[in-house]
Amino acid sequence: MAGNSEETPPTAPSATEGVAPPAAAAVATAETTQTAGQHVDVDQGDDDNDSALGDGDAYSATTSLASNIRNHTYENGRRYHSYQVGVYFAPNDEAENDRLDMHHHLATLILEGNLTTAPIGKSPQRILDVGCGTGIWSIDAGDEWPSAQVIGVDLSPTQPNSVPPNVQFEIDDVEKEWTFQNPFDLVHVRFMAASLLDWPKLVSQCYKHTKPGGWVEFKDWDFILVSNDNSLPKDGYIYKYHQLLFSALDKIGRPCNPGPNLKKWVEDAGYKNVTERVYPVPIGRWPKDKELKEIGAWNFVVLEDGLEAICMRMFTGIYGWSVDEVQVFLAQVRGELKSIKSKKIHCQHT
């Protein structure tokens, strides 16, 4: 992961923590993959049987999950959100929602079981989850902090109806102006890489809606592939897949690597005492370290399961590929992924 500050296709996580002035304190957490200069020891064993995988606020125009917001669109056999159609490139069908929940598990592994690194205390009153996805983090936060009103916001109405009584979800575009009347103890923003046109604007809105002494946490990716031992071929399909994604996202103006910039954006917004943490996020079970091996195992699954979800709409819409051409290309990528599974390729996102 890129970094964790006081905080897609899988990438490297980083984290940054920061406190705003007495009027507002913030933690910015960003998740990205390990930087090229960091070293992860390779497990030299060949045993493939290891067990590593083992509020009444008015928010923009949102008032309720109206029937038209609940509708979906369908492309190339995948389901997408209909509200602000086309703003986000990934589907919102059950397969993708399952992958997002695995992504949540990956994030908690990286943070050693914690939902946040922000020191928000035992009794926060208000928490905002920006880009909440399936709502899994919001629900866990509601259970973790029963004192808090937890609000999750996303473009897709894929959150469950049965949630803790202190959790609610709203459907809206977080890049529009926020109209919350009361500030938050914690604003949580996770895995929004490739989703936003204007990151500084989002961070500024977070600052505006963080209460005095409150925190913001960003968790996001850098996304660049690194192989310290050069075992990942630069002319291979895994590398080409990522390069095609980077180019497509550049064309639509949605950065895929916010992690390295989070600390500056958070400081520019006005937060103080900002701390950035960068976490190693390998792909596969090749690391010697037990915890990194488990993180790598889950990151591999998230990557493999998300290949089509992440690229289908962009490759067909931006490059003009047919669905069959995308599937043929992905078959080559999956074939090369076998070399990661067998520990012949040692790579990570940075």
N, C-alpha and C positions, 0 to 999 in steps of 0.2 A: 504494500500500500504506500501511497505517497506519504502523507504526514498526518499527524494528529495535532490540531491546534486548539488551545484553551484560550475540531474537525471541520453495460455496459460491457463492454468486454472487460474481463478482469485485468487489473494493472497493479502497480506497486503502491502501497499506502504510506502516508506520512501524517504527522500529527502536530498541531500547534496549539498552545494554550495561551490565553491572554485575558487580562482584566482591563475593563474600560475604566475611565476615571470614576471618582466617587459616584458620579451620576449613572454609571453603568460599568459593570465588569463583565468580561467575556473570556471564554475559552474557545479557541479555534482549533479544531482537530481535523487534520487531513490525513487520509490514508493513501499511501502510494507504495510502489514496490521499492525494494532496496536499491540504493544508488550503486552505480558501477564500481565505486571505490570500496564498497563494503563486501566482505568475503563470507561466504557460507561454505562450510566444509561438506564435501561430497561423501555420501555413504558408499564405501567401496564394496559392500556386500552385494550379492546377486539374489538375495532372498526376496521373491515377489509376494511372499505370504505375510509380510509385516502388517500390523493392524493399525496403521496411522489413520485410516478412515473410520477408524473405530468410533361549548361556552356560549353563549348567545352573541358572540362577536359577529359583526358583518365583515366578512373577508372578501374584498372586491365585491363582485355581484352575487356571491354565494349565499343562498338562503336555505336550500335543501337539495337532496339528491333527486332532482326532478326527473321525470321519465325520459326526457330527451337527453339528459346527461348520462343516464344509465345505458343508452343505446351504444352499439359498437359498429365498427366498420370491419370488413373482411378483405384481405388481400393475400393472394398466393397461398391460400390454405391457413393463414394465421389471422387472429382477431386483434384489432387495435381499438384504442379509445376513440370516441366520436367527438367529445368535447375538445375544442381547439385541435381538430384533426390535423395530423401531420406535424405538430409541434415536436412530438417525441417519436423517435424512429423505431423503437422496439415494440413488440406485441404485448398484449395484456391477457393472453389466454392462460389456461391452467398450467400448461407446460412451462411458460415463462414465469408464472407466479411461484411455481415450485422451485424454479431456479433462483428467484429472488429470495425466497426463504432460506435456501442453502447459502446464498450470499450473506444473509444476516448471520447465519451460524459461523461462516468464515470470519466475519467482522468481530464477533464476540471471542473467537479463538485468538485473534490477533491482540485483542485487548484483555486477554487472560480471563475471560468470563464476564467482564464488565460491560455495561451498556454505554458508559461514558467515562471519560477521564476528568471531567469537570467537577470541581469540589462544590457541588450544589447543596450539600448537607442532607439530613435525613427527612426534612419536611418542606420541600419546595412546594410552591402554590400553583405555579403555571408553567407548563412545558409545551413548546411548539416543535413538531416534527415536520420539517420542510421536505417535500418529495417523499412522502411516507410509503409509497409503493403498496404492498399488500397490508401494511399496517402492523406488521409483526413487531417492529421496534416500539411503536406507540403502545401496543398492548402490553408488552413486557415492561415498559416504563410505568404504565398505569398500575401494574401489579407491584413493581418495585417501590413506587412512591405513591401510596394511596392518598396522601395529603394533597396531591397535585391534580389539577385539571389538565389533562393531556389532549392536545388538539393535533391531529395529523392532517396534512393537506397534500393532495395529489391531483393529477389530471384524470386518472382512471378510477372508476368506482369499483375497485376490486377488493375492498376491505370487507371483513366479515360483519354480519349484523350483531352477533353475540360477542360483546366486548365488556370489559370491566366498566362499572357505572361512571367512573371518572374519565373515560376515554370517549372522544367523539371524532368523527372524520368529516372533512369538507372537501368538495371537489372544486378546484380552481387552478389558475395559472399563476405560479409563484413569481413570475416575472412581471406581473401587473402590480399596481400599487396596493400595498396592504392597508387595510382599514380597521385593524384590531384596535379596540378602545383601551385595553389594559395590557401593559408590558409583561414580559416573561422572565422567569428565573433562569430558564435554559432555552436557547434556540438551537435545535439539533439539525444539522444538514449533512446527509450521508450519501455518497455514491451518486452525485449529480454530474459527473464527468460526461461530456458530450450531450448534455441536456439543456444548457443555458447559452443564451446569446450574450448576456452582459453580467459577468460575475461580480465586478465591483458594485453594480447597482444592487444585486442581491445582498451582498455583504453589508452595504449601507442600510438596506431595509432591516436586516437583522439587528444592526446597532440601534436603529431608531426604536425598535420594539423590544429591546433588552432592558429590563428594569435596573435601577442603580444597584450595583453589587451583583448583578446577574452575569450569566456566562453564555457564550456561543461556542459551539463545537462543530467543526467541519471535519469530516472523514472523506478523503477522496484520493484519486489515483494520479500517477504520472503517466503510466501506460507504455513507456518505452521498454522494449525487450532488451535484456542484457544476458550475455553468457560469458562469464569470466574466464572459462576455459575454452571458449570458441567452439563449443560442441554444437551450437545451434547454427546450421548453415544459412548464410545470408542470401543464398539463392534458392532457399527452400520455400515450401508452401506456408509454413507457420509465419515466417517473417513476411512473406508477401501479403498474407491475409491482413496482418496488422498495418502494413504500409498502405494498402488499399483503403482500410478503414480511416487511417489518419488523413489521407488525401480527400476522401469523401466528406469527412467532418469539417475539414478546412473549407470545402466548397460551400457548405451550408452555415459556416460561421459559428460552429459549436465546438469549443476547445475540448480535446480529449485528455488533456494533461493539466488540470488545475492545481494538482498537489504542490508543485514547486513555487506557485505564486500565492498560495493561501496566506502565508504569514504576512506578506507585504499588503495584500488586500485587507486583511484584518486590522493591521496597524493603520493603514490609510483611512479606514472607516472611523477610527477613533479609539479602538480598544487598546488597553495598556497591559504591560507585563505578559506579552504574548509568548507562549512557549510552543515550539514545533517539535514533534517527534516523528521520526521516519522509521518505519517498520520493514523488515525483510519479508517479502512475500514470494517465495519460490513457486514454480509450477511443477508439480509432481513430487514424488516421494524420495527424490535423490538426496536431500540434505542428511547429514549425519545426525544433527541435533533432533531429538525426539519431537519437541514442540514444532519446530519448523517442518519436520516431515509430515506431521498431521495437517498443518496449515497448507503445505504444498499439495497434499492429497485432495483437500477440499477445493483448493484453487483450481486444480486440474479439472475436477468435475464441473465446477462453475463455468470454466472456459469451454470445455468440450460440449456441455449441454447448451451453451449460449451461442455457438457458432452461427447457426442459421438465424436465430432471433435477432442478433445484433446486426448482421449484414444484409439480410434479404431485402428489406425495403430500400436501403441505400444502394446496393449493387444493381438492383433492377431499375430504380428510379433515377439514380445519378449516372451510372455507367451504361444503362440500357441493356444489361444482361437479361437473358431469359431465365425463368425459374430453373430450367434444366441446366443451363450453363452455371448457375450458382451452385446447384447440387453436385455437379461434376467436380467443380473446383473444391467444394467442401469435402468431397470424398478424398481428394488428394491431401487436404489439410489433416483430416482424421487419420489417414494412413501414416503421416509423419508424426502425429501425436503418439503413435505407438512407440516411437523411439524415446519419448519422454516417459511413458509408462514403464518401459523396460530400463529406464535410468541411463540410457545412452546419451541423451541430450539433457544438459543441466542449464536451465534458463530461469529467469525471473523477470518481473516487471520492475522498472525503476522509476 
